[in-house]
């Protein structure tokens, strides 16, 4: 699968303010790409466009030759649930569910939560939170909750993982743990990873860094 963006523009408000200004991008299957830039440069907006969570005002985006604009609401929801995983700065776990139940939510939507439980337990073991299976979010630290959120994003074995400032609310130790988990998913599973971060050391871990300035790509280069 590949992501191709052709001259995408995103505008907000009336009169329109242009936040993304005619960007062309090509992200290959299995790539690890970071999107960096100052606050307000359009990083998260670009991620939302690439991940189908928002539509461009102009231009078009395709994932594996599929145009989200041409899909029905149900088709797009199904496509996201099967192929895309999302990790945000805040974990957005359901407070009334325990960690295991939260992780299995995407599988439950497909009636596959029972068959996926063993996979979920393996993720908890891999992420070193095996003892948190039956804990509520309020009974876990911020770093543990974020690891549960990543496990939830990965339970359906998505081909794409989109992470928007996933370390932004964590201390350095937990931030490093989260980055290690994301990088392992990319290297070991071949998951395409698109990471938005303002932290230079994390952006530099990617194979390619896209630097945004005022909604335009200023640098798009391979690292290492």
C-alpha positions in Angstrom: 0.0 0.0 0.0 1.1 3.5 -0.7 -0.2 7.0 0.2 -0.1 9.5 -2.6 -1.1 13.2 -2.1 -1.5 15.4 -5.1 -1.5 19.1 -4.6 -3.6 18.9 -1.4 -4.9 22.1 0.1 -6.7 22.6 3.4 -8.7 25.7 4.2 -10.6 26.7 7.3 -13.2 29.4 8.0 -14.7 32.3 6.1 -12.9 33.9 4.5 -10.8 30.8 4.1 -7.4 30.6 5.8 -5.1 28.2 4.0 -3.4 25.9 6.4 -2.0 23.3 3.9 -0.7 24.9 0.7 -0.5 22.6 -2.3 1.5 19.6 -0.9 2.6 16.6 -3.0 3.7 13.5 -1.1 4.4 9.8 -1.8 4.8 7.4 1.2 5.8 3.9 0.3 4.6 0.7 1.9 6.6 0.0 5.1 8.2 3.5 5.4 8.7 5.3 8.6 8.1 9.0 7.9 8.2 11.8 10.5 6.4 15.2 10.0 8.0 18.0 12.0 7.8 21.7 12.2 6.9 24.5 14.6 3.5 24.8 16.3 1.0 26.0 13.7 3.0 24.7 10.7 0.2 22.3 9.7 1.7 19.0 11.0 -1.4 17.6 12.6 -3.6 18.9 9.8 -1.5 17.1 7.2 -1.6 13.9 9.3 -5.4 14.0 9.5 -5.6 14.5 5.7 -3.2 11.6 5.0 -5.1 9.3 7.4 -8.6 10.0 6.0 -9.7 11.6 9.2 -10.3 14.9 7.3 -10.8 15.8 3.6 -8.6 18.2 1.6 -10.3 21.4 0.4 -8.6 20.9 -2.9 -6.4 18.1 -4.4 -6.7 14.4 -3.7 -5.3 11.6 -1.6 -5.2 7.9 -2.4 -4.3 5.0 -0.2 -3.5 1.8 -2.2 -5.2 3.5 -5.2 -8.4 4.0 -3.2 -9.8 7.5 -3.0 -11.6 8.1 0.4 -13.8 10.7 -1.2 -15.3 8.0 -3.4 -16.2 5.8 -0.4 -19.5 5.7 1.4 -19.4 6.5 5.1 -19.7 2.8 5.9 -17.0 1.8 3.4 -14.6 4.4 4.8 -15.3 3.3 8.4 -14.6 -0.3 7.4 -11.4 0.7 5.5 -10.1 2.6 8.5 -10.9 -0.2 10.9 -9.1 -2.9 8.8 -6.1 -0.9 7.6 -5.4 2.1 9.8 -4.3 2.5 13.4 -4.3 5.8 15.2 -2.3 7.0 18.2 -2.8 10.5 19.6 -1.2 12.7 22.3 -4.0 11.7 24.7 -4.9 8.1 24.9 -8.8 8.5 24.7 -9.3 5.2 26.6 -12.9 4.5 27.8 -12.8 5.0 31.5 -15.5 2.4 32.3 -13.6 -0.4 30.5 -10.5 -2.2 31.7 -7.3 -2.2 29.6 -8.0 -5.5 27.8 -11.6 -4.4 26.9 -10.2 -1.1 25.6 -7.7 -2.8 23.4 -10.3 -5.2 22.0 -12.7 -2.4 21.0 -11.7 -2.3 17.3 -12.1 -6.1 17.1 -15.5 -6.0 18.8 -16.8 -3.8 16.0 -16.1 -6.7 13.7 -17.4 -9.4 16.1 -13.8 -10.7 16.4 -13.0 -9.8 20.0 -12.9 -13.4 21.2 -10.5 -14.6 18.5 -8.3 -11.5 19.1 -8.0 -11.8 22.8 -4.8 -13.9 22.6 -3.2 -11.4 20.3 -4.2 -8.6 22.8 -2.5 -10.6 25.6 0.6 -10.9 23.5 0.7 -7.2 23.0 0.4 -6.5 26.7 3.3 -8.9 27.3 5.4 -7.3 24.5 4.7 -3.8 25.9 5.5 -4.9 29.5 2.0 -4.1 30.9 0.9 -7.7 31.4 -0.1 -6.9 34.9 -2.5 -4.1 33.7 -4.9 -6.3 31.8 -7.8 -5.8 34.1 -7.0 -2.4 35.4 -9.1 0.6 34.6 -7.4 3.6 33.0 -7.6 5.5 36.3 -5.5 2.8 37.9 -2.6 3.2 35.4 0.1 5.8 34.8 0.1 8.0 31.8 2.8 6.0 30.1 0.9 2.8 30.7 -2.3 4.2 29.4 -0.5 5.3 26.2 0.9 1.8 25.8 -2.6 0.4 26.0 -3.7 3.0 23.4 -1.0 1.8 21.0 -2.0 -1.8 21.6 -5.6 -0.8 20.7 -4.3 0.8 17.5 -2.3 -2.4 16.6 -4.8 -5.1 17.6 -6.2 -5.4 14.0 -2.6 -5.5 12.6 -3.1 -2.3 10.6 -0.9 -1.7 7.5 -0.7 2.0 8.4 -0.1 3.5 11.8 -0.6 7.3 12.2 0.8 8.8 15.4 0.1 12.5 16.3 2.5 13.7 19.0 2.2 10.3 20.9 4.9 11.3 23.4 3.7 14.9 23.9 2.2 14.3 27.3 4.8 11.8 28.6 8.1 12.2 30.4 11.4 11.3 28.6 11.5 7.7 29.9 7.9 6.9 28.8 8.4 8.8 25.6 11.3 6.6 24.7 9.3 3.5 25.5 6.5 4.6 23.2 8.9 5.4 20.4 10.6 2.0 20.8 7.2 0.3 20.5 6.3 2.3 17.3 9.7 1.7 15.7 9.4 -2.1 16.4 6.0 -2.2 14.8 7.6 -0.6 11.7 10.6 -2.8 11.6 9.2 -6.2 12.6 5.7 -6.0 11.1 6.4 -3.8 8.1 3.8 -1.3 9.3 3.9 2.0 7.5 4.5 4.6 10.3 3.7 8.3 9.9 4.7 10.2 13.0 4.0 13.9 13.8 6.3 15.2 16.4 7.9 18.5 17.5 10.8 16.7 19.2 13.8 16.7 17.0 15.4 13.5 18.4 12.2 11.5 17.7 11.8 13.0 14.2 15.4 12.0 13.4 14.6 8.3 14.2 12.5 8.1 11.0 13.9 7.0 7.7 12.6 10.2 6.1 11.7 13.6 7.7 9.2 16.0 6.2 9.7 19.5 7.5 6.7 21.9 7.3 6.8 25.6 7.4 3.5 27.5 7.1 1.7 24.6 5.5 4.4 24.0 2.9 7.1 21.3 2.6 10.4 23.0 3.2 12.5 19.8 3.5 11.7 16.2 2.5 14.8 14.1 2.9 16.0 10.7 3.9 17.9 10.3 7.2 20.8 8.1 8.1 
